[in-house]
Amino acid sequence: MKPELSYASSLILRECTITTVDGETLDITDLVVRLDYFESISLPTIEANLDLVDTGSNIISSLPIQGYEDIKFTIATMGEDDGEYEEEYEFKVFRIHSRYMAERFQKYSLGLISKEALINETQKVTTILTGKPDGITRTLLTDNLQTSKAIFTDPSLFKIRFLPGKKTPFSIIESMRKKSVADESGKKSGASSSTGEFQKASGSAGYYFYENKDGYHFNSIDRLNSLEKNPPRELFTQEPNHLESASPQQKILDIDFQKEIDILSKLRMGTFSNVICYYNFSTGAYEEYNYKLQDSFDEMEHLGSQSGLGKGQAELAAEPSRIMSVLVDHETWFDGVEVASPEKPDGGGQNTAEFPDWQKNYIAQNISRLESQNNQQVLIKIPVRLDLRVGQTVEIQIPNNIPTEERQPDLYDPEHSGVYLIAKLNHAMSPKEAKGNTHLTLVRDSYGRPDDTSNVAT
């Protein structure tokens, strides 16, 4: 009897095939007992894991499975209005693990990964790369990795000239994303006037590079945190016991707040306030820049309604909690006749160089932005939802856990409910049981719901 899509967690494995490097294709649908699919906003590739119980075919030897085989599978789940939603996935086998054998029985797992992730390990880039980070990212994906997948990039500021030093494409993109600044009119950050002992740096920067089911993404943190540019994909609710109003596909089955407040860790990382000491060994210039998150809070996009740092955090940010040193080298790899540095003390400042080096102005902002992005981290379990992707946002509603008569009319927690960014995703599926769940790791940098005023502020 074939399984049916009868409830929110229902799924059907329509087909699963394996194709050898010689082109031989075999249907292994009946061997699959467990299937896990993974996405992460901090990884440049999607992954999956396939658990097989092979009692008669012994395809691990008879095929044989030796790595780099194509795996394709199609999953059907409940869609809107009790319809059907279907997704097809393609991977390469990159490892065999957890193999167990008994009399006339064996079980093993296949590790699956994107083809581009394997090709990436074979590509060592030697040619000089020129352009803006988003353009270089697109070139590396299309020319070096030969991907046919969709590529989504946010425009970035500042042309660069990059000597790759035989690094892989993913390594190059990873090093660029930490220094990239979104090209948004009216939002320019950088060093400003002297304030006592330190120069003052302000603004927002930082990008994520990741792959999801839709393709590759090189996105700025500010765009991902913008309710206008990245509105919530869905509303999920953990309902109070006396309510049954949410759709079964929108119910939160379990919720686990994995991270909320860790001031000590943030202080050690310099999230609230830091000083970076720069020594330019091309010119001998030494400078110190102080960055305070509070000064740039309003320039950043936030998923919560919090208007600033908490009072205690703001007090602790009065003095820098982390001091870092950076060696700056504007000229060694610059072959132009102009001064590479945009700074007047270095002889620049006229903006005549095609590739001025702005890294000094944005290192502190990147560190602070990436660290503050995970102020809140929550793991939720919902019925399987194959339409969700990392990089999207969702809104969650969490019950207000105080007596009913005191919480009216607000049934839901006004600070911890709200919009979150999907940072990790796992579809955990059991084809033999015809059911599955989606586990979402959600993050955001501030408290509060979009239409309310958070009480967490200075």
N, C-alpha and C positions, 0 to 999 in steps of 0.2 A: 504494500500500500504506500503510495507516494505521500510525502508530507504536504500539508497545506499551510498557507499564510493566514492563520486564524487569530493571532493576538500580536501585541506590540513587539514582543521579542522573537517572533517567528522569523525563520530564514530557511532558504533552500539553496543548497549547493547544486546549481544547475549542471555544471560540468567542470572537471579539472583534468587537464592534459599535461603531459611532459613530452618535450621534443628534443631529441638528441642533437648534437652538433652535426650529425650526418643527415638530419632531416626525418628521422623515424619518429612518429607520433604515437603515443599510447594513452588511452583513457584510464586515469587512476582515481576517478571519482569515488568508487566504492571503497578505496583504501583509506580515505581521509577521515580521521576521527577528531581532529582539532585543527583550527586555522586561526592564527593571530596576525593581524595587520597593524603596522605601526607608522606613525608620523611624528616628527618633532620639529619645532620651530628653530632648534639649535643644530639640526643636522641637515646636510646637503642631499640626503637620499631617503627614500621610503624603504621599509623593510617588511618582511613577513616571515612567519614560521609555520611549517606544515608538518603535522604529526601523522604518520602513516602506520597502519597495522597491516602487514603483508604476510598472509598465512599460506599463500600458494604460488604467487607469481614470482617472488624473489627477484623483483626488478632491479634491486640494488646491485645484483650480480649479473642477471640475465640481460639487462638492457645494454651495458651496465651504466649506473649513475657515476659519473666521474667529475662532475662540476661543469658549469657554464651551459647546462641544459636550459631550455625555455620552459617556464611553467606558466600556464594560463588557467584562470578559473573565473567563473561567473557566479555571482551571488544575487539572489532575489530576496527582498524583504518587504514588509508592509510599507506602502506609500500613503500619500494623502487620500482622504476619503475612502479608506480601506482598499485602495488600489494597490498596484505592485510597483516597486522601485527596484531597478536592476543595475548592477555595476560589474564591469569586466576589469580584471587586473592582469598585468604581465610582469614577470620577474625572471631573473636568472638564478640558478642554483649556485651558491658560493660555498656551502659547507654541508656535511652530514654529521649529525651529532646525536647523543643520547640513544645509541643503538643497544637494544636489549634482545637477547635470543633465548628461547626455550624450545622444547620439542615441538616441531612443526609450527612454530610461532616466532615472529620477530616484529619488533616495533622500533622505529627510528624517526628522526626529525630531519627535515630539510630546511636549511637557512636560505632565505631568498632575499635578493637585493636588486636594485635597479642596474640595468646594463651599464649606464654611464658611470656608476660608482666603481665598477671593475675596470672600465677603460681608463678612468681617471688615474689609477695607479700606474698605468703604463705610459702616461703622457708627461713628459718633463719639458716645460716651456722654456725656450732659450731666447726667443726674439723679444726685443724691447716692445713694451705695450704702451700705447699713447692714447689718451682720451680721458673722459670722465668715468668714474667707477662703474656706473650703470651700463655704459657702452662697452667697457672692457669685459664686464661680466657676460654680457650677451655674446660678445665675440668668442670668449673662451668656451661657452656652452655650445655654440653652433659650429665653430671652426675646429676646435680641438677635441671636443667630446662628441661631435657629430649628432647631437640630439635632435630628434624630430618633435619633441614635446614642446608645449607652449611655454613661453618665457614672459614673466611679468616683472617689470622693473619700475622703480620710482626715480624720477630725475634727480640727479645729484649735482652739487656744486664742484667747481675747481677741476680743471684739467690736470692730469698727472702724467708723468713719464716714468714707467715702472720697469726696473730691471729684474726679471723674474728669478734669475739664478737657478734655473733648472728645477723649479718647484712645480708641483702638480696644479692643474686648474683650480681645484677646490681649495688648495692651500693659499693660492694667490687671492681668490675671492674672499677667503676668511680674513686675510691680513688687511684687505682693502675695506671691508665692511666696518671694521672697528674705527676707521678714520673718516668714513664717509659722512657727508652732511647733506641733508635734504635740500633741494632747490625749491624754496617756497618764498614768494615775494613778500617782503615786509618782515621776514624772519631771518635776519642775519645775526650771527653770533660771533664773538671774538674778544680779543683783549681790548680793554678800555683804559680810561685814565688811571693814573697812579693813586692808590689809596693807602698812604702810609708806607708800611714795610714791604707790601707786596703789590704787584700789578693785579688788576681784577679781571677775571675771565667770566664770561656769561654765555647763555644760550643753550641750545639743545642739539645733540647729534646722535648718531648711532643707527645702524641698519641690521636687519636679519637676512640671512641667506638660507633658504630651505627648499625642500621639494615636498609637495603634497600631491594628491590624486589629480589635480588640475594641471600640474607642471612645476616649473622652477620659479622661485620668487626672490627678488632682491628688493626688499621693502624697508622703508624708514620706520623707525619705532614710532615717530609722531603720526604717520599715516595709519598705522595699525591701531593706534590709540585714539584715533579720531572717530567720534560717533557719527559725524557727517560722512566721512569717506569710507568707514568700515562699520556700518550699522549692524546691530545684533541680528544674527541669522535666525535665531529661535529663542523662545522663552521657555525655560524649564522650571518646574515648581516642585518643591518638597512641601506637600500640603499638610496643614493641621489635620489631625485625625477625623474631625467632624465634617471635613469638606471632601467632596469627590467631584470637583468641577473641571480639573485639568484633563486634557486628552491623555490616554494611556501612553502615547509616544512622547509626551512632554513632561512626564513625571520623573523626578529624581528618586532613584531607588535607594541610593546610599550617598552620603556626603562626608568627606573627611578633610578638615582644614589642616593641611600639612605644614603651613608656615603662615604666621601672622605678624608677630612683633619680635624682632631680634635686634635691638638697638646696639648691643655690644658688637655683633658681627658687622653691622653697617658702619659703626665708628671705625672699626679696624680696616675696613675697605675704603674709607674716606667718602662714603656716599653723601653725607650731609655737607661736609666741608673738607677740602684737601688743598695741599700746596704741592706744586710740581716745580722742581728746580731744573732749569734747562741750561746745559752747557753746549754752546755751538763751537765744536773744535775746528770748524772752517774759518771762524772769525775770532775765536777766543772770548766771545760775549757770554756773560752769565746773567740769568734772570730768574726770578721766582714769581710764580703766578698762583693766586689764591682763587679757588672756585667754591661758591656756596650755592647749594641746590635751591635754597629759598629765594635767592635773587633771580633765578631763572624759572621758577615754578610756573609763573603765569605765561611764559613763552612756550611751554610744553603743552602737548595734548594729553588729557587724562581721561580714563574711563570712568573714574569716580567723580563725585561732586565736591570732594575736599578742596578747599581753597588755598591751602598752604601746608607747610609742615606742622606737625603737632607741636604744642607749646614746649614740651620737654625736648623734642628733637631740635627745635629752633634754638633753645638755650644752649644745648650741647654743640650746635653748629657755630657758635660765636667764635670758637677757636678751631683751627684745622686739626682733625684727628689722624690724618695720615700725611706723611711727607714722602714724596717720591722724587727720583732723579731720572732725567732723560737726557741722553746724548743726542744732540741735533747736528745733522751734517747736511747742509744745504748744497754744497758745491761739488763734492767728490764725484757724484754720478750725473752732474748737470753739465751738458756740453754746449750750452749757449754762451753768448758773450755778455748777457746781462747778469745782474745779481739775482740768484735764485730766491733768496729770502725776500719776503714782502716787507720786512721790518726796516725802518729808517736807521736804527743803530747798526745794522749790518750793511748799510749802504744801499738798501732797497727802498721801498716805499713809493716808488713811482708807478708800480704795477705794469712795468714794461715787459717783464718776463712772461713768456707764454705759459710756463708751468711754475708759478710761485709756490713755495712750500708753506702751506698753512697748518701743518700738523700741530704746531705748538699751541695753536688757538683752540684746538678741539679735543685733545687727549683727555683733559680733565672732565669735560662734559660727557664724553663717551663712557668713561669709567662710572661716573655718577648715574648716568641714565640707565645703563645696563644693570647696575646693582639695585636701583630703586624700582625697576620694573617688576621685581618679584617680592614686593612688600607683602602681598597677600597671595597665597597659593592654596588652591583647593582642588581635591580630586572628587569628581562625581561619577556615579554609575547610572546609566540610563538604558532603556531598551535600544537595541542595535539601530544605529542611524548612519547609514553609509553615505549620506549626502553631506555630512559635516567634514570640515577640513581644518588643519592647523592654520593659524593666521586669521581665521574668522573670529568674530566675537559672538558671544551668546549672553543672554540675560538670565539670571537665576533669582528665584524667590525662595527665601529661607524663613521658616516660621519664627515669629517673635515669641520666644520662650518665656513669657511672663503670664500670670493668670489672665484668663479670657476677658474678665470685666475691666482689667487695667489696660489691655492692649488695644481695645477698640478706639478708633476704627481701623488701626493699622495691624493687620494680621501678620505682616512680614517684617523681619528685621531691617530697619532703615539704613544701617551702616554696612552690614555684610551682604545684604542682597544688592543686586545691581549688575552692571555689565563687566564681563571678564573676557580676556583674550585666550583662545585655545592655544596652549603651548605644546601639549602632547596629546596624542590620540591613540587609542588601542581598540580595535574591533576584535573582541574575543568570541569566537564562533565554534559551536559544536554541531557539525552537520548531521551526525547520527541522531542527535536529540532534536534537531531542527529548531535550534534557538541560539540566541547570542545577545551580548550586551556591548555597549560602547562605554569605555572609560575615558573621561576627559580630564586632563590636568589644566586648570585655569589659573591665570595670573593677572594681577593689575597692580598699579603703583599707588592707588589712593582709595579711600573709603567713600561710601555713599551711593545712592541711586541717582540716575541722571536728572530726574525731575524734582529731587529734594535737595535741601541744604544740609551737608554733613556737619556734625558737631565736632568732628576731628579737624581742628585748625587752630592757628595761633590766635 
